[in-house]
Amino acid sequence: PDELIDELQQHHRLRHAVDRLDARSRQFVELLFLQDEPLPYSEIAARLGIAEGSIGPTRARCLAKLRTLLESP
């Protein structure tokens, strides 16, 4: 039970942090990580209107923003 509670709390913290991202970063994170089936980069790029080669750097920036949010109270 304690492990389940810890897991639920972590999930809640992560969801709260994702919700606090700016709209574009939130959409990127949701498309890249929160799909039942992983989307190919070509699909993500098309949906966001960015070059497929921009996904890596964009992912790094979004994860840095998310990390900052998770570390803040």
C-alpha positions as YAML, in Angstrom:
chain: A
units: angstrom
residues:
- id: 1
  name: PRO
  ca: [0.00, 0.00, 0.00]
- id: 2
  name: ASP
  ca: [2.79, 2.49, 0.80]
- id: 3
  name: GLU
  ca: [4.39, 1.91, -2.58]
- id: 4
  name: LEU
  ca: [1.07, 2.52, -4.31]
- id: 5
  name: ILE
  ca: [0.56, 5.75, -2.39]
- id: 6
  name: ASP
  ca: [4.09, 6.89, -3.30]
- id: 7
  name: GLU
  ca: [3.47, 6.07, -6.95]
- id: 8
  name: LEU
  ca: [0.18, 7.96, -6.97]
- id: 9
  name: GLN
  ca: [1.80, 10.98, -5.31]
- id: 10
  name: GLN
  ca: [4.59, 11.00, -7.90]
- id: 11
  name: HIS
  ca: [2.05, 10.71, -10.70]
- id: 12
  name: HIS
  ca: [0.09, 13.63, -9.23]
- id: 13
  name: ARG
  ca: [3.24, 15.78, -8.90]
- id: 14
  name: LEU
  ca: [4.21, 15.04, -12.49]
- id: 15
  name: ARG
  ca: [0.72, 15.76, -13.84]
- id: 16
  name: HIS
  ca: [0.58, 19.00, -11.86]
- id: 17
  name: ALA
  ca: [3.97, 20.06, -13.26]
- id: 18
  name: VAL
  ca: [2.92, 19.20, -16.83]
- id: 19
  name: ASP
  ca: [-0.25, 21.24, -16.34]
- id: 20
  name: ARG
  ca: [1.88, 24.24, -15.28]
- id: 21
  name: LEU
  ca: [3.94, 24.20, -18.49]
- id: 22
  name: ASP
  ca: [3.18, 26.75, -21.18]
- id: 23
  name: ALA
  ca: [0.65, 25.44, -23.72]
- id: 24
  name: ARG
  ca: [3.18, 24.58, -26.44]
- id: 25
  name: SER
  ca: [5.53, 22.74, -24.07]
- id: 26
  name: ARG
  ca: [2.60, 20.92, -22.49]
- id: 27
  name: GLN
  ca: [1.35, 19.78, -25.90]
- id: 28
  name: PHE
  ca: [4.85, 18.62, -26.84]
- id: 29
  name: VAL
  ca: [5.28, 16.60, -23.63]
- id: 30
  name: GLU
  ca: [1.82, 15.07, -23.99]
- id: 31
  name: LEU
  ca: [2.47, 14.04, -27.60]
- id: 32
  name: LEU
  ca: [5.92, 12.67, -26.87]
- id: 33
  name: PHE
  ca: [5.41, 10.91, -23.54]
- id: 34
  name: LEU
  ca: [1.74, 10.63, -22.58]
- id: 35
  name: GLN
  ca: [0.26, 8.67, -25.47]
- id: 36
  name: ASP
  ca: [-0.91, 5.08, -25.11]
- id: 37
  name: GLU
  ca: [1.10, 4.24, -28.22]
- id: 38
  name: PRO
  ca: [4.31, 6.19, -28.86]
- id: 39
  name: LEU
  ca: [3.96, 8.52, -31.82]
- id: 40
  name: PRO
  ca: [6.68, 8.63, -34.47]
- id: 41
  name: TYR
  ca: [8.71, 11.83, -34.57]
- id: 42
  name: SER
  ca: [7.32, 12.58, -38.03]
- id: 43
  name: GLU
  ca: [3.79, 12.63, -36.60]
- id: 44
  name: ILE
  ca: [4.76, 14.83, -33.66]
- id: 45
  name: ALA
  ca: [6.59, 17.22, -35.98]
- id: 46
  name: ALA
  ca: [3.57, 17.43, -38.29]
- id: 47
  name: ARG
  ca: [1.15, 18.06, -35.43]
- id: 48
  name: LEU
  ca: [3.34, 20.80, -33.95]
- id: 49
  name: GLY
  ca: [4.38, 22.32, -37.26]
- id: 50
  name: ILE
  ca: [8.10, 21.93, -36.56]
- id: 51
  name: ALA
  ca: [10.96, 20.20, -38.33]
- id: 52
  name: GLU
  ca: [11.53, 16.61, -37.27]
- id: 53
  name: GLY
  ca: [15.15, 17.51, -36.45]
- id: 54
  name: SER
  ca: [13.90, 20.07, -33.92]
- id: 55
  name: ILE
  ca: [12.30, 17.44, -31.71]
- id: 56
  name: GLY
  ca: [15.49, 16.53, -29.79]
- id: 57
  name: PRO
  ca: [16.40, 20.10, -28.81]
- id: 58
  name: THR
  ca: [12.75, 20.92, -28.09]
- id: 59
  name: ARG
  ca: [12.48, 17.82, -25.92]
- id: 60
  name: ALA
  ca: [15.57, 18.90, -23.95]
- id: 61
  name: ARG
  ca: [14.14, 22.39, -23.35]
- id: 62
  name: CYS
  ca: [10.73, 21.05, -22.32]
- id: 63
  name: LEU
  ca: [12.24, 18.50, -19.94]
- id: 64
  name: ALA
  ca: [14.40, 21.23, -18.38]
- id: 65
  name: LYS
  ca: [11.26, 23.34, -17.80]
- id: 66
  name: LEU
  ca: [9.49, 20.31, -16.35]
- id: 67
  name: ARG
  ca: [12.44, 19.51, -14.08]
- id: 68
  name: THR
  ca: [12.42, 23.09, -12.78]
- id: 69
  name: LEU
  ca: [8.71, 22.85, -12.02]
- id: 70
  name: LEU
  ca: [9.16, 19.53, -10.23]
- id: 71
  name: GLU
  ca: [11.95, 20.96, -8.09]
- id: 72
  name: SER
  ca: [9.95, 24.04, -7.08]
- id: 73
  name: PRO
  ca: [7.52, 23.88, -4.15]
...
